[in-house]
Amino acid sequence: MRETPRSRETAADAGPGLPQRRPGRAFAHTGASGSGTPHRSDGRPPHTPRGARRTDLAGHPGTTPPVPGWPAPLVLGFLGLLAALFALITWQVAVEGPLLRLDERVGRELFGHGPAGLTQVLSDLGGMPVALVVLTCAIAYALWRRALRLAVCAALTMAAVPALVIPLKVATARQGPLTEAVNYYPSGHTATAAVAYGATALVLLALPRPSWLREASWPRAWMMPVAAILLTTATGIGLVLHGYHWPLDVLASWCLGPCVLAPLWWVSCRSRRRSSSRTPSC
């Protein structure tokens, strides 16, 4: 039989060498266009490196979209414990129980300790001219970033402080440490500091960082909540040492602050998840 041109071409192409890959064809177990990456058809590595994973609100490695930093039952249990402690303190103040008498003895031992100028500065951290200005700047930044829901929720959270504290002051009518005046329980300055600085931290955490800060290692996410806790703690210490409030007045406001911030924390988590899901993966 006479060979056709097709059969001669096939015989000439056959040889000991390996078959050549044709461009544009995907090969099994090698990746797209001969990338050489096993088990992936899109050329990406089979496992995401640990450093390339997105993090959650607490900075822990998360999924896409990221999961909240803390489990909801843990947060609810913590808030329930604070609410129970606040209720116990309020009950003791209202009935002038043994916890109130112990508080007065401890308070008299603490009054006047520390430099008066420093304790006055720490006390002023919970004043409206300081704490409210800080939160106002955070709300304005949220509005500039078009986070209207977050800004409104932060403003309502701050408005809840006088709505809760003033009726409690009138109902308990507790006398102040170094004065004949009443309505000192709970501490309004401490509650203002806790909510204002805490709300500022939650607002800033929920907003995506500008492009020029995304690659920077500062500020870390945990720095803002820690700063809010330190400022709130310093405010309460200054109020007690300067003689403006009894220790239980401050402790009650420390318990009240996180409970008031709980709705804003929930909105902040949702905003953080939405912004992270819109960010393209690395």
Sine and cosine of phi, psi and omega as CSV:
sin_phi,cos_phi,sin_psi,cos_psi,sin_omega,cos_omega
0.00,0.00,0.69,-0.72,-0.02,-1.00
-0.98,0.19,0.69,-0.72,-0.02,-1.00
-0.95,0.30,0.68,-0.74,0.09,-1.00
-1.00,0.05,0.33,-0.95,0.04,-1.00
-0.85,0.53,-0.54,0.84,-0.01,-1.00
-0.91,0.41,-0.68,0.74,-0.02,-1.00
-0.94,0.33,-0.56,0.83,0.05,-1.00
-0.92,0.39,-0.62,0.78,0.01,-1.00
-0.91,0.41,-0.60,0.80,0.00,-1.00
-0.93,0.36,-0.66,0.75,0.01,-1.00
-0.92,0.39,-0.55,0.83,0.00,-1.00
-0.95,0.31,-0.56,0.83,-0.01,-1.00
-0.96,0.26,-0.41,0.91,-0.02,-1.00
-0.95,0.32,0.63,-0.78,0.00,-1.00
-0.11,-0.99,-0.01,-1.00,-0.03,-1.00
-0.95,0.30,-0.24,0.97,-0.05,-1.00
-0.95,0.32,0.30,-0.95,0.00,-1.00
-0.96,0.26,0.52,-0.86,0.04,-1.00
-0.90,0.44,0.61,-0.79,-0.04,-1.00
-1.00,0.05,0.63,-0.78,0.04,-1.00
-0.98,0.21,0.64,-0.77,0.06,-1.00
-1.00,-0.02,0.68,-0.73,-0.02,-1.00
-0.91,0.42,0.55,-0.84,0.04,-1.00
1.00,0.09,-0.04,1.00,0.01,-1.00
-0.98,-0.19,0.66,-0.75,0.05,-1.00
-1.00,-0.02,0.73,-0.68,-0.02,-1.00
-0.96,-0.30,0.63,-0.77,-0.02,-1.00
-0.89,0.46,0.72,-0.70,0.08,-1.00
0.92,0.39,0.23,0.97,0.01,-1.00
-0.83,-0.55,-0.21,0.98,-0.01,-1.00
1.00,-0.07,0.07,-1.00,-0.05,-1.00
-0.96,0.28,0.66,-0.75,0.07,-1.00
0.80,0.60,0.56,0.83,0.07,-1.00
0.93,0.37,0.65,0.76,-0.04,-1.00
-0.95,0.32,-0.39,0.92,0.00,-1.00
1.00,0.06,0.05,1.00,0.00,-1.00
-1.00,0.03,0.85,-0.53,-0.09,-1.00
-0.96,0.27,0.56,-0.83,0.22,-0.98
0.92,0.40,0.24,0.97,0.06,-1.00
-0.74,-0.67,0.74,-0.67,0.01,-1.00
-1.00,-0.02,-0.09,1.00,-0.03,-1.00
-0.95,-0.32,0.12,0.99,0.07,-1.00
0.99,0.13,-0.01,1.00,0.00,-1.00
-1.00,0.00,0.38,-0.92,0.01,-1.00
-0.91,0.41,0.45,-0.89,-0.07,-1.00
-0.92,0.39,-0.41,0.91,-0.03,-1.00
-0.76,-0.65,0.65,-0.76,0.05,-1.00
-0.97,0.23,0.78,-0.63,0.04,-1.00
-0.87,0.50,0.51,-0.86,-0.05,-1.00
-0.87,0.50,-0.61,0.79,-0.02,-1.00
-0.96,0.29,-0.25,0.97,-0.03,-1.00
-1.00,-0.06,-0.09,1.00,0.00,-1.00
-0.96,0.28,0.57,-0.82,0.10,-0.99
-0.95,0.31,0.47,-0.88,-0.03,-1.00
-0.97,-0.26,0.31,-0.95,0.03,-1.00
-1.00,-0.05,-0.24,-0.97,-0.08,-1.00
-0.90,0.44,-0.46,0.89,-0.02,-1.00
-1.00,-0.09,0.06,1.00,0.01,-1.00
1.00,0.05,0.11,0.99,0.03,-1.00
-0.99,0.12,0.49,-0.87,0.04,-1.00
-0.85,0.52,0.76,-0.64,-0.08,-1.00
-0.85,-0.53,-0.08,-1.00,0.05,-1.00
-0.98,-0.21,-0.13,-0.99,0.04,-1.00
-0.88,-0.48,0.91,-0.41,-0.07,1.00
-0.95,0.31,0.37,-0.93,-0.11,-0.99
-0.92,0.40,0.52,-0.85,0.04,-1.00
-1.00,0.04,0.35,-0.93,0.03,-1.00
-0.86,0.51,0.42,-0.91,-0.06,-1.00
-0.93,0.37,-0.52,0.85,-0.05,-1.00
-0.78,-0.63,0.62,-0.79,0.02,-1.00
-0.88,0.47,0.60,-0.80,-0.03,-1.00
-0.86,0.51,-0.68,0.73,0.03,-1.00
-0.86,0.51,-0.59,0.81,0.02,-1.00
-0.91,0.41,-0.69,0.73,0.01,-1.00
-0.91,0.42,-0.70,0.71,0.00,-1.00
-0.90,0.43,-0.61,0.79,0.06,-1.00
-0.91,0.42,-0.65,0.76,0.04,-1.00
-0.90,0.44,-0.70,0.71,0.02,-1.00
-0.90,0.43,-0.61,0.79,0.05,-1.00
-0.90,0.44,-0.62,0.78,0.04,-1.00
-0.90,0.43,-0.67,0.74,0.03,-1.00
-0.91,0.42,-0.65,0.76,0.01,-1.00
-0.90,0.43,-0.63,0.77,0.02,-1.00
-0.91,0.40,-0.65,0.76,0.03,-1.00
-0.92,0.40,-0.63,0.77,0.04,-1.00
-0.90,0.45,-0.66,0.75,0.02,-1.00
-0.90,0.43,-0.64,0.77,0.02,-1.00
-0.90,0.44,-0.71,0.70,0.00,-1.00
-0.90,0.44,-0.69,0.72,0.00,-1.00
-0.88,0.47,-0.65,0.76,0.03,-1.00
-0.89,0.45,-0.68,0.73,0.01,-1.00
-0.91,0.41,-0.60,0.80,0.04,-1.00
-0.93,0.38,-0.65,0.76,-0.05,-1.00
-0.92,0.39,-0.62,0.78,-0.06,-1.00
-0.99,-0.13,0.03,1.00,-0.04,-1.00
0.80,0.59,0.81,0.59,-0.04,-1.00
-0.98,0.19,-0.07,-1.00,-0.03,-1.00
-0.90,0.44,-0.51,0.86,0.04,-1.00
-0.91,0.43,-0.55,0.84,0.04,-1.00
-0.93,0.37,-0.67,0.75,0.01,-1.00
-0.91,0.40,-0.62,0.78,0.08,-1.00
-0.90,0.44,-0.63,0.78,0.01,-1.00
-0.88,0.47,-0.64,0.77,-0.01,-1.00
-0.93,0.37,-0.61,0.79,0.04,-1.00
-0.91,0.41,-0.69,0.72,0.01,-1.00
-0.91,0.42,-0.65,0.76,-0.02,-1.00
-0.88,0.47,-0.66,0.75,0.00,-1.00
-0.91,0.42,-0.49,0.87,0.05,-1.00
-0.96,0.26,-0.42,0.91,-0.07,-1.00
-1.00,-0.04,-0.42,0.91,-0.08,-1.00
-0.87,0.49,0.69,-0.73,0.08,-1.00
1.00,0.05,-0.09,1.00,0.03,-1.00
-0.98,0.18,0.56,-0.83,0.01,-1.00
1.00,0.05,0.34,-0.94,0.03,-1.00
-0.88,0.47,0.75,-0.66,-0.05,-1.00
-0.89,0.46,-0.62,0.79,0.01,-1.00
-0.90,0.43,-0.66,0.75,0.00,-1.00
-0.93,0.37,-0.69,0.72,0.00,-1.00
-0.91,0.42,-0.51,0.86,0.06,-1.00
-0.93,0.37,-0.66,0.75,0.03,-1.00
-0.89,0.45,-0.69,0.73,0.02,-1.00
-0.89,0.45,-0.63,0.78,0.03,-1.00
-0.90,0.44,-0.60,0.80,-0.03,-1.00
-0.94,0.34,-0.24,0.97,0.04,-1.00
-0.90,0.44,-0.40,0.92,0.03,-1.00
-1.00,-0.06,0.06,1.00,0.02,-1.00
-0.98,0.22,0.40,-0.92,0.02,-1.00
-0.87,0.50,-0.63,0.78,-0.01,-1.00
-0.89,0.45,-0.31,0.95,0.00,-1.00
-0.96,-0.28,-0.88,0.47,-0.09,-1.00
-0.90,0.44,-0.68,0.73,-0.04,-1.00
-0.93,0.37,-0.55,0.83,0.04,-1.00
-0.91,0.41,-0.65,0.76,0.02,-1.00
-0.88,0.47,-0.72,0.70,0.01,-1.00
-0.92,0.39,-0.60,0.80,0.03,-1.00
-0.88,0.48,-0.64,0.77,0.05,-1.00
-0.90,0.44,-0.65,0.76,0.03,-1.00
-0.91,0.41,-0.64,0.77,0.03,-1.00
-0.91,0.41,-0.66,0.75,0.04,-1.00
-0.89,0.46,-0.63,0.78,0.05,-1.00
-0.91,0.42,-0.64,0.77,0.04,-1.00
-0.90,0.43,-0.64,0.77,0.05,-1.00
-0.91,0.41,-0.61,0.80,0.03,-1.00
-0.91,0.42,-0.55,0.83,0.06,-1.00
-1.00,0.06,0.16,0.99,0.06,-1.00
0.90,0.44,0.54,0.84,0.10,-1.00
-0.99,-0.17,0.95,0.32,-0.12,-0.99
-0.91,0.41,-0.70,0.71,-0.03,-1.00
-0.88,0.48,-0.67,0.74,0.00,-1.00
-0.91,0.42,-0.67,0.74,-0.01,-1.00
-0.91,0.42,-0.68,0.74,-0.01,-1.00
-0.91,0.41,-0.66,0.75,0.01,-1.00
-0.90,0.43,-0.62,0.78,0.04,-1.00
-0.91,0.42,-0.66,0.75,0.02,-1.00
-0.91,0.42,-0.66,0.75,0.03,-1.00
-0.91,0.41,-0.58,0.82,0.04,-1.00
-0.89,0.45,-0.68,0.74,0.03,-1.00
-0.92,0.39,-0.59,0.81,0.01,-1.00
-0.93,0.38,-0.39,0.92,0.01,-1.00
-0.95,0.32,-0.34,0.94,-0.05,-1.00
-0.89,0.45,-0.84,0.54,0.03,-1.00
-0.90,0.43,-0.49,0.87,0.01,-1.00
-0.91,0.41,-0.46,0.89,0.02,-1.00
-0.99,-0.10,-0.64,0.76,-0.14,-0.99
-0.97,0.26,-0.69,0.73,-0.08,-1.00
-0.89,0.46,-0.72,0.69,0.07,-1.00
-0.87,0.49,-0.58,0.81,0.03,-1.00
-0.92,0.39,-0.63,0.78,0.05,-1.00
-0.87,0.49,-0.70,0.71,-0.03,-1.00
-0.93,0.36,-0.62,0.78,-0.06,-1.00
-0.94,0.34,-0.63,0.77,-0.03,-1.00
-1.00,0.09,-0.57,0.82,0.04,-1.00
0.78,0.63,0.74,0.68,-0.02,-1.00
-0.98,0.18,0.67,-0.74,0.01,-1.00
-0.97,0.25,0.56,-0.83,0.01,-1.00
-0.96,0.27,0.25,-0.97,-0.08,-1.00
-0.91,0.42,-0.74,0.67,-0.13,-0.99
-0.88,-0.48,0.53,0.85,-0.04,-1.00
-0.47,-0.88,0.28,-0.96,0.08,-1.00
-1.00,0.04,-0.13,0.99,-0.03,-1.00
-0.94,0.34,0.36,-0.93,-0.03,-1.00
-0.87,-0.49,-0.17,-0.99,0.00,-1.00
0.92,0.39,0.79,0.62,-0.01,-1.00
-0.95,-0.30,-0.06,1.00,-0.02,-1.00
-0.91,-0.42,0.74,-0.67,-0.16,0.99
-0.99,0.14,0.03,-1.00,-0.04,-1.00
-0.96,0.28,0.90,-0.45,0.03,-1.00
-0.94,0.35,-0.60,0.80,0.02,-1.00
-0.90,0.43,-0.66,0.75,0.00,-1.00
-0.92,0.39,-0.67,0.74,0.04,-1.00
-0.90,0.44,-0.63,0.78,0.04,-1.00
-0.89,0.45,-0.69,0.72,0.01,-1.00
-0.90,0.44,-0.70,0.72,-0.04,-1.00
-0.88,0.47,-0.71,0.71,-0.06,-1.00
-0.97,0.23,-0.67,0.74,-0.05,-1.00
-0.91,0.41,-0.77,0.64,-0.02,-1.00
-0.95,0.30,-0.60,0.80,0.06,-1.00
-0.91,0.42,-0.68,0.73,0.03,-1.00
-0.91,0.42,-0.61,0.79,0.06,-1.00
-0.87,0.49,-0.70,0.71,0.02,-1.00
-0.89,0.45,-0.68,0.74,-0.01,-1.00
-0.92,0.40,-0.63,0.78,0.03,-1.00
-0.90,0.43,-0.72,0.70,-0.03,-1.00
-0.93,0.37,-0.54,0.84,0.05,-1.00
-0.93,0.37,-0.56,0.83,-0.06,-1.00
-0.97,0.24,-0.42,0.91,-0.05,-1.00
-1.00,0.09,0.67,-0.75,0.06,-1.00
-0.92,0.39,0.59,-0.80,0.01,-1.00
-0.93,0.36,0.52,-0.85,0.09,-1.00
-0.86,0.51,0.36,-0.93,-0.06,-1.00
-0.87,0.50,-0.54,0.84,-0.05,-1.00
-0.98,0.20,-0.10,0.99,0.04,-1.00
-0.93,-0.36,-0.08,1.00,-0.11,-0.99
-0.92,0.39,-0.54,0.84,0.00,-1.00
-1.00,0.01,-0.13,0.99,-0.03,-1.00
-0.99,0.17,0.50,-0.87,0.00,-1.00
-1.00,0.00,-0.04,1.00,0.01,-1.00
-0.74,-0.67,0.65,-0.76,0.02,1.00
-1.00,0.09,0.62,-0.78,0.07,-1.00
-0.93,0.36,0.43,-0.90,-0.05,-1.00
-0.90,0.44,-0.56,0.83,-0.07,-1.00
-0.97,0.24,-0.24,0.97,-0.06,-1.00
-0.93,0.37,-0.58,0.82,-0.06,-1.00
-0.94,0.34,-0.73,0.68,0.09,-1.00
-0.88,0.47,-0.62,0.78,0.02,-1.00
-0.90,0.44,-0.66,0.75,0.04,-1.00
-0.89,0.45,-0.63,0.78,0.03,-1.00
-0.90,0.43,-0.67,0.74,0.01,-1.00
-0.91,0.42,-0.68,0.73,-0.01,-1.00
-0.90,0.43,-0.67,0.74,0.01,-1.00
-0.91,0.41,-0.64,0.77,0.02,-1.00
-0.92,0.39,-0.67,0.75,0.03,-1.00
-0.90,0.43,-0.68,0.74,0.01,-1.00
-0.89,0.45,-0.61,0.79,0.03,-1.00
-0.88,0.47,-0.74,0.68,0.00,-1.00
-0.89,0.45,-0.66,0.75,0.01,-1.00
-0.89,0.45,-0.69,0.72,0.02,-1.00
-0.89,0.46,-0.63,0.77,0.00,-1.00
-0.91,0.42,-0.63,0.78,-0.01,-1.00
-0.95,0.30,-0.74,0.67,-0.05,-1.00
-0.91,0.42,-0.53,0.85,0.00,-1.00
-0.99,0.14,-0.18,0.98,0.03,-1.00
1.00,0.03,0.31,0.95,0.03,-1.00
-0.99,0.14,-0.49,0.87,-0.09,-1.00
-0.58,-0.81,0.45,-0.90,0.18,-0.98
-0.96,0.28,0.40,-0.92,0.01,-1.00
-0.85,0.53,-0.62,0.78,0.00,-1.00
-0.92,0.40,-0.49,0.87,0.07,-1.00
-0.87,0.50,-0.68,0.73,-0.02,-1.00
-0.95,0.30,-0.69,0.72,-0.02,-1.00
-0.87,0.49,-0.63,0.78,0.02,-1.00
-0.90,0.44,-0.65,0.76,0.02,-1.00
-0.94,0.34,-0.54,0.84,0.10,-0.99
-0.89,0.46,-0.59,0.81,0.05,-1.00
-0.96,0.27,-0.57,0.82,-0.06,-1.00
-0.96,0.29,-0.59,0.81,-0.09,-1.00
-0.83,0.56,-0.82,0.58,0.01,-1.00
-0.87,0.49,-0.54,0.84,0.03,-1.00
-0.91,0.40,-0.62,0.78,0.05,-1.00
-0.93,0.36,-0.54,0.84,-0.03,-1.00
-0.98,0.18,-0.16,0.99,-0.09,-1.00
-0.84,0.54,-0.73,0.68,0.03,-1.00
-0.88,0.48,-0.64,0.77,0.03,-1.00
-0.91,0.40,-0.58,0.82,0.06,-1.00
-0.88,0.48,-0.65,0.76,0.01,-1.00
-0.90,0.43,-0.71,0.71,0.02,-1.00
-0.90,0.43,-0.62,0.79,0.02,-1.00
-0.90,0.44,-0.65,0.76,0.04,-1.00
-0.89,0.45,-0.68,0.74,0.02,-1.00
-0.90,0.43,-0.66,0.75,0.01,-1.00
-0.91,0.41,-0.62,0.78,0.02,-1.00
-0.91,0.42,-0.65,0.76,0.02,-1.00
-0.91,0.42,-0.67,0.74,0.00,-1.00
-0.91,0.42,-0.69,0.73,0.00,-1.00
-0.92,0.40,-0.58,0.82,0.02,-1.00
-0.94,0.33,-0.57,0.82,0.00,-1.00
-0.94,0.33,-0.42,0.91,0.04,-1.00
-0.99,0.11,-0.25,0.97,-0.01,-1.00
-0.98,0.20,0.79,-0.62,0.02,-1.00
-0.90,0.43,0.63,-0.78,-0.03,-1.00
-0.95,0.32,0.43,-0.90,-0.01,-1.00
-0.98,0.18,0.00,0.00,0.00,0.00
